[in-house]
Amino acid sequence: MKKDLRLLTATAIGIALFVVLSLMLQVPVFQNYYLCLGYVAMAVYCYSFGAASGTAVGALGVVLYCIIISGMRGMPGWALGNVVIGIGLGLNFARSKKLESAPLRLAVQAGAIILFTAAGILGVKSLVDSFIRSQHFLVRAGMNMSAFIADVAVLLLSLPLCRLLDPYAKKLLKQ
C-alpha cells in the first residue's frame, strides 16, 4: 500500500515535471517546432518506474500542457502517440536493463527509442491528425517528421540521466 502511494505520488510529480519542462525550456530546432524537453521526464519515468508510470507522465503531461497553452488542436494525437511511446519504452527498458553488455544495452535502448517514437509520432499521431484535419496520412507524417527527429534526440540524450537517477528511484519505492 505504501509503495503504491509512493509510486502514485512520484508519477504525479513526473506529470508536473513534463509540463514544466515543456513550458519553461523551449529550444527552437525546426521552423514552428521546439524541442519538447518534457520527454526527459517521460524517459526517466519509463526507465525507473516502468511502462505505466512513464506512459502516464507522457500522455497526461501533454494533455495538461495543451490545456495550459490553449492549444488543444494537437493534443489527441500527441497523447495517443505518447501512450505508444511510453508503453514501448517502459517495457523495453525493463528488459534491456538486465543486459550485461553496456554497448548492447545502449544499442537495444536506442533502437527502441527510434522504433517506438516512429510508431507513436509518425504512426499514431499522424493517423489521428489526418483523421481530425481530413488530410492524407502521408502529408501528416511528413509534417510530423521534425517532431519525430527532435523527440528521438531528446529521448536518446536522456538515457545517461535515466541510468544516473535509477538507483534513487528504486530507493524511493523501497523506503
Secondary structure per residue as TSV (DSSP state, phi and psi in degrees):
chain	resnum	aa	ss	phi	psi
A	1	M	-	360.0	-46.5
A	2	K	H	-63.5	-39.8
A	3	K	H	-64.5	-41.5
A	4	D	H	-62.2	-41.5
A	5	L	H	-66.5	-38.9
A	6	R	H	-64.5	-42.9
A	7	L	H	-64.7	-41.9
A	8	L	H	-62.7	-43.7
A	9	T	H	-64.9	-44.1
A	10	A	H	-62.5	-39.1
A	11	T	H	-66.2	-40.7
A	12	A	H	-61.7	-39.8
A	13	I	H	-64.3	-39.1
A	14	G	H	-63.1	-39.4
A	15	I	H	-62.9	-44.3
A	16	A	H	-62.8	-41.2
A	17	L	H	-61.6	-41.8
A	18	F	H	-56.9	-47.4
A	19	V	H	-65.2	-47.5
A	20	V	H	-62.9	-46.7
A	21	L	H	-62.4	-36.4
A	22	S	H	-70.0	-36.3
A	23	L	H	-80.8	-43.3
A	24	M	H	-87.0	-31.2
A	25	L	-	-115.3	79.7
A	26	Q	E	-101.1	114.5
A	27	V	E	-111.0	111.7
A	28	P	E	-70.5	132.8
A	29	V	E	-126.1	-34.0
A	30	F	E	-130.7	165.1
A	31	Q	T	-58.7	123.8
A	32	N	T	65.0	21.1
A	33	Y	E	-141.5	135.4
A	34	Y	E	-114.2	151.0
A	35	L	E	-61.4	131.0
A	36	C	E	-93.3	95.6
A	37	L	T	-73.8	-5.3
A	38	G	H	-62.2	-23.7
A	39	Y	H	-66.0	-19.2
A	40	V	H	-63.0	-47.3
A	41	A	H	-62.3	-42.7
A	42	M	H	-61.6	-43.7
A	43	A	H	-62.8	-45.1
A	44	V	H	-61.7	-42.1
A	45	Y	H	-71.4	-37.4
A	46	C	H	-62.6	-40.2
A	47	Y	H	-71.9	-46.0
A	48	S	H	-95.4	-31.6
A	49	F	T	-112.7	-10.3
A	50	G	-	105.0	177.0
A	51	A	H	-63.5	-43.1
A	52	A	H	-64.6	-46.1
A	53	S	H	-67.2	-45.7
A	54	G	H	-62.9	-38.9
A	55	T	H	-65.7	-42.9
A	56	A	H	-61.5	-42.3
A	57	V	H	-61.1	-47.6
A	58	G	H	-69.1	-45.9
A	59	A	H	-74.7	-50.3
A	60	L	H	-71.7	-32.5
A	61	G	H	-61.4	-43.4
A	62	V	H	-71.6	-33.3
A	63	V	H	-63.0	-48.1
A	64	L	H	-64.3	-40.9
A	65	Y	H	-58.0	-47.2
A	66	C	H	-65.0	-38.1
A	67	I	H	-63.4	-42.8
A	68	I	H	-64.1	-43.1
A	69	I	H	-87.8	3.4
A	70	S	T	58.9	30.0
A	71	G	-	-112.4	62.8
A	72	M	G	-70.2	-7.1
A	73	R	G	-61.4	-34.4
A	74	G	G	-100.9	-2.7
A	75	M	H	-61.6	-46.9
A	76	P	H	-60.2	-42.2
A	77	G	H	-67.3	-43.2
A	78	W	H	-63.6	-45.5
A	79	A	H	-63.4	-46.7
A	80	L	H	-68.2	-36.7
A	81	G	H	-62.8	-40.3
A	82	N	H	-68.1	-28.0
A	83	V	H	-63.0	-46.1
A	84	V	H	-63.0	-46.3
A	85	I	H	-62.8	-46.5
A	86	G	H	-62.7	-46.8
A	87	I	H	-63.9	-47.2
A	88	G	H	-62.0	-48.4
A	89	L	H	-69.0	-40.7
A	90	G	H	-59.4	-45.0
A	91	L	H	-69.0	-41.3
A	92	N	H	-65.2	-45.6
A	93	F	H	-62.1	-40.2
A	94	A	H	-59.7	-40.1
A	95	R	H	-79.8	-42.8
A	96	S	H	-72.9	-22.9
A	97	K	T	-62.4	-21.7
A	98	K	T	-81.9	-10.5
A	99	L	-	-69.6	132.9
A	100	E	S	-79.3	-31.7
A	101	S	-	-79.6	116.5
A	102	A	H	-61.9	-43.4
A	103	P	H	-63.4	-39.8
A	104	L	H	-65.4	-44.1
A	105	R	H	-58.5	-45.8
A	106	L	H	-62.8	-42.5
A	107	A	H	-64.2	-42.6
A	108	V	H	-65.1	-43.9
A	109	Q	H	-67.4	-41.4
A	110	A	H	-64.8	-42.0
A	111	G	H	-61.8	-40.2
A	112	A	H	-65.3	-39.6
A	113	I	H	-60.6	-46.3
A	114	I	H	-64.8	-47.4
A	115	L	H	-62.3	-50.8
A	116	F	H	-76.3	-27.9
A	117	T	H	-71.5	-37.2
A	118	A	I	-62.2	-45.6
A	119	A	I	-62.9	-41.8
A	120	G	I	-73.8	-46.2
A	121	I	I	-88.5	-54.9
A	122	L	I	-74.7	-27.1
A	123	G	I	-91.8	-77.4
A	124	V	I	-64.6	-50.5
A	125	K	I	-61.2	-43.0
A	126	S	H	-64.4	-39.1
A	127	L	H	-64.6	-46.9
A	128	V	H	-63.5	-45.2
A	129	D	H	-61.8	-40.6
A	130	S	H	-65.9	-34.7
A	131	F	H	-69.7	-47.2
A	132	I	H	-65.4	-40.2
A	133	R	H	-98.3	2.5
A	134	S	T	53.1	46.7
A	135	Q	-	-117.2	160.0
A	136	H	-	-65.3	143.0
A	137	F	H	-55.6	-44.5
A	138	L	H	-66.3	-31.0
A	139	V	H	-64.3	-46.9
A	140	R	H	-66.3	-39.6
A	141	A	H	-61.7	-41.3
A	142	G	H	-63.2	-39.1
A	143	M	H	-69.3	-28.0
A	144	N	T	-89.0	0.3
A	145	M	H	-61.3	-40.5
A	146	S	H	-66.2	-37.2
A	147	A	H	-64.2	-41.5
A	148	F	H	-59.6	-49.7
A	149	I	H	-62.1	-46.7
A	150	A	H	-65.6	-42.2
A	151	D	H	-68.7	-37.4
A	152	V	H	-62.7	-43.1
A	153	A	H	-60.0	-46.2
A	154	V	H	-63.0	-44.8
A	155	L	H	-64.7	-41.5
A	156	L	H	-64.4	-42.2
A	157	L	H	-71.4	-14.2
A	158	S	H	-81.7	-17.2
A	159	L	H	-56.7	-44.7
A	160	P	H	-61.4	-37.9
A	161	L	H	-65.3	-38.4
A	162	C	H	-58.4	-48.6
A	163	R	H	-65.6	-36.2
A	164	L	H	-67.1	-41.1
A	165	L	H	-87.4	-13.2
A	166	D	H	-56.9	-45.5
A	167	P	H	-61.3	-34.3
A	168	Y	H	-69.6	-36.0
A	169	A	H	-65.2	-41.7
A	170	K	H	-62.7	-40.7
A	171	K	H	-62.7	-40.9
A	172	L	H	-59.1	-41.9
A	173	L	H	-78.8	-21.7
A	174	K	H	-86.4	-18.3
A	175	Q	-	-61.8	360.0
